[in-house]
Amino acid sequence: LDYLNGNKYLKEMKNAVINFKIKNEYNLDFAEVKGQENVKRALEISAAGGHNCILIGSPGTGKTMLAQRLPSILPDITFKEALEVTKIYSIAGLTSKDTPLITTRPFRNPHHSITPTALIGGGRIIKPGEISLAHNGVLFLDELTEFNKKTLEILREPLEECQVKISRINMNVVYPCNFIFIASTNPCPCGYYGDKDKKCICKPEQIRRYLNKISGPLLDRIDLHIEVQKVEYIELKKEKHAESSEEIRKRVNKAKRIQLERYKNENIYSNSQLTTRLMEKYCTLDEPSKSMLEQAFKKLNLSARAYTRILKVARTIADLDNQKNIQLNHLAEAIQYRSLDRKYWRDE
């Protein structure tokens, strides 16, 4: 008002120059993890193609430790992705003068007591939930079976649509939520069902009830099902250093660049976003691969959604191998990541 009345002079405000510099500073590194090469491989595939993953194993096998290191191998965030994340965090009131632009991929790890509203968003003034705060990053749900089943079920549509629609009397809001979903769980209440060293003390009905908190439709939306076993002593005493996160991230970034180039005219950015039409174009199989997939489909009693997930994962494995077409070994590796749901969630 003073300025408009001519009583005060305002200095010219110049736009601040934003230097977009990707930060990959993580305190945790895969070099600190001995053994568990199969799990590291699965997480590398997850990071490279944007695939969802569940880790199943006994207590103390390192499920949480491995998942917490996933951000250290995620592909570099693009400027467009950084702006999308920053907008969401700004709406949620989570930005500051020190971090006006978020340049690291988010890693959200909510507690199992979280409410549905806090997970998907909402409230009197509709704010983004954890799934939107994980946009372009990772949502990690540790001890998945400890979450309320109704809370887990509301994840089904956002995982499929990559957006969440929140309706209230006075307004409707759509928030993006394109994230990698990582979960971990014990196989039973005591934690030792399927353990090769320690006997499970749970009754079959207890195990079934425990695992049924994760419904079939939700499980179908998870691309990689990984069994995490205890690390043998011989692995722990090895003096050889494990592969670092930096080395793994180089391969992930290379595979990501292949996908960005391939899909530059398709309005998608990763293999996990492939539609049925695009899969016919980019996930072609030779005859031996088609035969193997048909046998796996029948033997494992796979759903149509699981079938497409296998093809998407195989496409990512081929990209990590720098191969234009999906080969038999790529498909075989992808199929093995879909067998555990039939071991733990089989009908009895």
C-alpha positions as CSV (number, residue, x, y, z in Angstrom):
1,L,0.0,0.0,0.0
2,D,2.9,2.4,0.8
3,Y,4.3,1.7,-2.6
4,L,1.0,2.3,-4.4
5,N,0.5,5.6,-2.5
6,G,4.0,6.7,-3.5
7,N,5.4,6.6,0.0
8,K,7.8,3.8,-0.4
9,Y,10.2,2.5,-3.1
10,L,10.5,-1.2,-3.7
11,K,13.7,-2.7,-5.1
12,E,13.6,-4.8,-8.3
13,M,13.2,-8.5,-7.4
14,K,15.3,-10.6,-9.7
15,N,14.6,-14.3,-10.3
16,A,17.0,-16.6,-8.5
17,V,19.1,-18.8,-10.7
18,I,18.5,-22.5,-9.9
19,N,21.5,-24.7,-10.4
20,F,20.2,-28.2,-11.0
21,K,22.8,-30.5,-9.5
22,I,21.9,-34.1,-8.9
23,K,22.7,-35.3,-5.4
24,N,23.5,-38.9,-4.8
25,E,24.8,-38.7,-1.3
26,Y,23.6,-41.7,0.8
27,N,25.1,-42.9,4.0
28,L,24.2,-46.5,3.1
29,D,26.0,-48.5,0.4
30,F,25.6,-52.0,-1.1
31,A,29.4,-52.5,-0.6
32,E,28.6,-53.0,3.1
33,V,26.4,-56.0,2.4
34,K,28.1,-59.4,2.2
35,G,26.3,-62.1,0.3
36,Q,22.7,-61.8,-0.8
37,E,23.7,-61.5,-4.5
38,N,20.3,-62.7,-5.7
39,V,18.5,-60.0,-3.7
40,K,20.9,-57.3,-4.9
41,R,20.3,-58.4,-8.5
42,A,16.5,-58.2,-8.0
43,L,16.8,-54.7,-6.5
44,E,19.0,-53.6,-9.4
45,I,16.3,-54.8,-11.9
46,S,13.7,-53.0,-9.8
47,A,15.6,-49.7,-9.9
48,A,16.4,-50.0,-13.6
49,G,12.9,-50.7,-14.8
50,G,10.8,-49.2,-12.0
51,H,9.4,-52.6,-10.9
52,N,7.7,-53.3,-7.6
53,C,9.3,-55.9,-5.4
54,I,8.5,-57.8,-2.2
55,L,11.2,-59.4,0.0
56,I,10.1,-62.5,2.0
57,G,12.3,-64.1,4.6
58,S,12.9,-64.9,8.3
59,P,13.9,-62.3,10.8
60,G,17.5,-61.2,10.7
61,T,18.1,-62.1,7.0
62,G,18.6,-58.5,6.0
63,K,15.4,-57.6,4.2
64,T,15.2,-54.1,5.7
65,M,18.9,-53.4,5.4
66,L,18.8,-54.3,1.7
67,A,15.7,-52.2,1.0
68,Q,17.1,-49.2,2.7
69,R,20.0,-49.2,0.3
70,L,17.9,-49.1,-2.8
71,P,18.0,-45.3,-3.1
72,S,21.7,-45.5,-3.5
73,I,21.3,-47.2,-6.9
74,L,18.2,-45.4,-8.3
75,P,18.8,-43.7,-11.7
76,D,19.6,-40.0,-11.7
77,I,16.5,-37.9,-11.4
78,T,15.7,-35.6,-14.4
79,F,15.0,-31.9,-14.1
80,K,11.3,-32.6,-15.1
81,E,11.0,-35.3,-12.4
82,A,12.6,-33.0,-9.8
83,L,10.1,-30.3,-10.6
84,E,7.2,-32.7,-10.2
85,V,8.5,-33.9,-6.8
86,T,9.2,-30.3,-5.7
87,K,5.6,-29.3,-6.5
88,I,4.2,-32.1,-4.4
89,Y,6.4,-31.4,-1.5
90,S,5.6,-27.6,-1.8
91,I,1.9,-28.4,-1.5
92,A,2.6,-30.6,1.5
93,G,4.6,-27.8,3.1
94,L,7.8,-29.8,3.1
95,T,10.1,-27.5,1.2
96,S,12.4,-24.9,2.7
97,K,14.7,-22.1,1.6
98,D,17.6,-24.5,2.0
99,T,16.0,-27.0,-0.4
100,P,13.9,-25.0,-2.9
101,L,14.4,-27.8,-5.5
102,I,14.4,-31.4,-4.5
103,T,17.1,-33.2,-6.5
104,T,17.1,-36.7,-5.0
105,R,14.5,-39.3,-5.5
106,P,12.2,-39.7,-2.5
107,F,12.4,-42.7,-0.2
108,R,9.3,-42.9,2.1
109,N,9.1,-45.5,4.9
110,P,5.8,-45.0,6.8
111,H,5.1,-47.0,10.0
112,H,2.6,-49.9,9.8
113,S,0.2,-47.9,12.1
114,I,-0.4,-45.4,9.3
115,T,-4.0,-44.5,8.5
116,P,-5.5,-44.8,5.0
117,T,-5.8,-41.0,4.8
118,A,-2.1,-40.5,5.7
119,L,-1.1,-43.1,3.1
120,I,-3.2,-41.9,0.1
121,G,-3.8,-38.3,1.1
122,G,-6.8,-36.3,2.2
123,G,-7.9,-34.4,5.2
124,R,-10.1,-31.3,5.5
125,I,-7.6,-29.4,3.3
126,I,-6.6,-32.2,0.9
127,K,-2.9,-32.8,1.1
128,P,-0.7,-35.4,-0.6
129,G,-0.2,-38.7,1.2
130,E,2.8,-41.0,1.5
131,I,2.2,-42.5,-2.0
132,S,2.4,-39.1,-3.6
133,L,5.4,-38.0,-1.5
134,A,7.1,-41.1,-2.9
135,H,6.4,-39.9,-6.5
136,N,9.4,-40.6,-8.8
137,G,11.0,-42.5,-5.9
138,V,10.4,-45.4,-3.6
139,L,7.6,-46.3,-1.1
140,F,8.9,-48.9,1.3
141,L,6.5,-50.7,3.6
142,D,8.5,-52.8,6.1
143,E,6.7,-55.7,7.8
144,L,3.9,-55.5,5.2
145,T,1.6,-58.0,7.0
146,E,1.5,-55.8,10.1
147,F,-0.3,-53.1,8.1
148,N,-4.1,-53.0,8.3
149,K,-5.5,-55.0,5.4
150,K,-7.9,-52.3,4.4
151,T,-5.0,-49.8,4.2
152,L,-3.1,-52.2,1.9
153,E,-6.1,-52.7,-0.4
154,I,-6.3,-49.0,-1.2
155,L,-2.9,-49.3,-2.8
156,R,-4.3,-51.4,-5.7
157,E,-5.7,-48.7,-7.9
158,P,-2.8,-46.2,-7.4
159,L,-0.3,-48.9,-8.2
160,E,-2.1,-49.5,-11.5
161,E,-3.0,-45.9,-12.4
162,C,0.1,-44.1,-11.0
163,Q,-2.3,-41.4,-9.7
164,V,-4.7,-41.1,-6.8
165,K,-8.1,-39.4,-6.9
166,I,-9.4,-37.9,-3.7
167,S,-13.0,-36.7,-3.6
168,R,-14.5,-34.4,-1.0
169,I,-17.8,-32.5,-0.9
170,N,-16.2,-29.2,-1.8
171,M,-13.5,-30.4,-4.2
172,N,-11.8,-33.2,-6.2
173,V,-8.0,-33.6,-6.3
174,V,-5.8,-35.8,-8.4
175,Y,-2.2,-36.3,-7.2
176,P,0.5,-38.3,-9.1
177,C,2.0,-41.3,-7.4
178,N,4.3,-43.0,-9.9
179,F,6.6,-44.8,-7.4
180,I,8.5,-48.1,-7.0
181,F,6.7,-50.1,-4.3
182,I,9.1,-52.2,-2.1
183,A,7.8,-54.4,0.7
184,S,9.2,-56.8,3.1
185,T,7.5,-59.5,5.3
186,N,8.1,-62.5,7.4
187,P,6.5,-65.7,6.0
188,C,4.5,-66.4,9.2
189,P,3.8,-65.1,12.7
190,C,6.9,-66.7,14.2
191,G,8.9,-65.8,11.2
192,Y,10.5,-69.2,10.4
193,Y,8.1,-70.9,7.9
194,G,10.4,-72.3,5.1
195,D,13.6,-71.6,7.1
196,K,16.1,-74.3,6.5
197,D,17.7,-74.0,10.0
198,K,15.0,-73.1,12.4
199,K,11.6,-74.9,12.7
200,C,8.4,-73.0,12.3
201,I,6.0,-73.4,15.3
202,C,3.0,-71.9,13.6
203,K,-0.1,-73.9,12.6
204,P,-1.1,-74.0,9.0
205,E,-4.2,-71.9,9.7
206,Q,-2.1,-69.2,11.4
207,I,0.2,-69.0,8.4
208,R,-2.6,-68.8,6.0
209,R,-4.4,-66.1,7.9
210,Y,-1.1,-64.1,8.3
211,L,-0.2,-64.2,4.6
212,N,-3.8,-63.6,3.5
213,K,-3.4,-60.0,4.7
214,I,-1.7,-59.6,1.4
215,S,-4.4,-60.2,-1.2
216,G,-3.9,-61.9,-4.5
217,P,-4.8,-58.7,-6.5
218,L,-2.2,-56.7,-4.6
219,L,0.4,-59.5,-4.9
220,D,-0.2,-59.6,-8.7
221,R,0.8,-55.9,-8.9
222,I,4.2,-56.7,-7.5
223,D,6.6,-57.7,-10.2
224,L,9.5,-59.3,-8.3
225,H,8.9,-61.9,-5.4
226,I,12.3,-62.5,-3.7
227,E,13.1,-65.0,-1.0
228,V,15.8,-63.7,1.4
229,Q,17.8,-66.5,3.0
230,K,20.3,-66.2,5.9
231,V,23.9,-65.4,4.9
232,E,26.2,-68.3,5.4
233,Y,29.3,-67.9,7.6
234,I,31.6,-68.5,4.7
235,E,30.2,-65.4,3.0
236,L,30.6,-63.2,6.1
237,K,34.3,-64.1,6.6
238,K,35.3,-63.3,3.0
239,E,37.7,-60.3,2.8
240,K,36.7,-59.4,-0.7
241,H,34.6,-56.2,-0.8
242,A,31.1,-56.4,-2.3
243,E,30.2,-54.4,-5.4
244,S,29.5,-50.8,-4.5
245,S,26.3,-48.9,-5.1
246,E,28.1,-46.6,-7.5
247,E,29.1,-49.5,-9.7
248,I,25.5,-50.8,-9.7
249,R,24.0,-47.4,-10.4
250,K,26.2,-47.0,-13.5
251,R,24.4,-50.1,-15.0
252,V,21.1,-48.8,-13.8
253,N,21.6,-45.4,-15.5
254,K,22.7,-47.0,-18.7
255,A,19.6,-49.2,-18.8
256,K,17.4,-46.1,-18.0
257,R,18.9,-44.1,-20.8
258,I,18.1,-47.0,-23.2
259,Q,14.5,-46.9,-22.0
260,L,14.2,-43.1,-22.3
261,E,15.5,-43.3,-25.9
262,R,13.2,-46.2,-26.8
263,Y,10.1,-44.6,-25.4
264,K,10.8,-40.9,-26.3
265,N,7.7,-40.9,-28.6
266,E,5.5,-43.1,-26.4
267,N,4.9,-40.8,-23.4
268,I,6.3,-43.3,-21.0
269,Y,9.7,-43.4,-19.3
270,S,10.3,-47.0,-18.0
271,N,9.5,-50.6,-18.8
272,S,7.1,-50.8,-15.8
273,Q,4.8,-48.4,-17.6
274,L,4.4,-50.5,-20.8
275,T,0.8,-50.9,-22.0
276,T,-0.5,-54.0,-23.7
277,R,-0.2,-52.3,-27.1
278,L,3.4,-51.2,-26.4
279,M,4.4,-54.6,-25.1
280,E,3.4,-56.2,-28.4
281,K,5.8,-53.7,-30.1
282,Y,8.8,-53.8,-27.7
283,C,8.6,-57.2,-25.9
284,T,8.6,-59.6,-28.9
285,L,9.7,-63.2,-28.2
286,D,11.3,-65.9,-30.3
287,E,9.6,-69.4,-30.5
288,P,11.7,-71.1,-27.7
289,S,10.9,-68.1,-25.4
290,K,7.2,-68.3,-26.2
291,S,7.2,-72.0,-25.4
292,M,8.9,-71.5,-22.1
293,L,6.5,-68.8,-21.1
294,E,3.5,-70.9,-22.0
295,Q,4.8,-73.8,-19.8
296,A,5.5,-71.4,-16.9
297,F,2.0,-69.9,-17.3
298,K,0.3,-73.3,-16.9
299,K,2.7,-74.8,-14.3
300,L,2.6,-71.7,-12.0
301,N,-1.0,-71.0,-12.7
302,L,-0.2,-67.4,-13.4
303,S,-2.8,-64.6,-13.9
304,A,-2.9,-62.4,-17.0
305,R,-1.4,-59.6,-14.9
306,A,1.5,-61.8,-13.8
307,Y,2.1,-62.7,-17.4
308,T,2.6,-59.1,-18.4
309,R,4.8,-58.4,-15.4
310,I,7.1,-61.2,-16.4
311,L,7.5,-59.7,-19.9
312,K,8.2,-56.2,-18.5
313,V,10.8,-57.6,-16.1
314,A,12.4,-59.6,-19.0
315,R,12.6,-56.4,-21.0
316,T,14.5,-54.7,-18.2
317,I,16.9,-57.6,-17.8
318,A,17.6,-57.4,-21.5
319,D,18.3,-53.7,-21.2
320,L,20.7,-54.3,-18.4
321,D,22.4,-56.8,-20.7
322,N,22.4,-54.2,-23.5
323,Q,20.4,-56.5,-25.8
324,K,17.8,-55.2,-28.3
325,N,15.6,-58.2,-28.0
326,I,14.5,-60.3,-25.1
327,Q,16.4,-63.6,-25.1
328,L,15.7,-67.0,-23.5
329,N,17.9,-66.4,-20.5
330,H,16.3,-63.0,-19.8
331,L,12.9,-64.6,-19.8
332,A,14.0,-67.5,-17.6
333,E,15.4,-65.1,-15.0
334,A,12.1,-63.0,-15.0
335,I,10.0,-66.2,-14.5
336,Q,11.9,-67.2,-11.4
337,Y,10.9,-64.0,-9.7
338,R,7.3,-65.0,-9.9
339,S,7.4,-68.5,-8.3
340,L,7.4,-67.6,-4.6
341,D,3.7,-66.5,-4.5
342,R,2.8,-70.1,-5.3
343,K,5.1,-71.3,-2.5
344,Y,3.7,-69.1,0.2
345,W,0.3,-68.2,-1.1
346,R,-0.7,-71.6,-2.6
347,D,-4.2,-72.9,-2.1
348,E,-4.4,-75.7,0.5
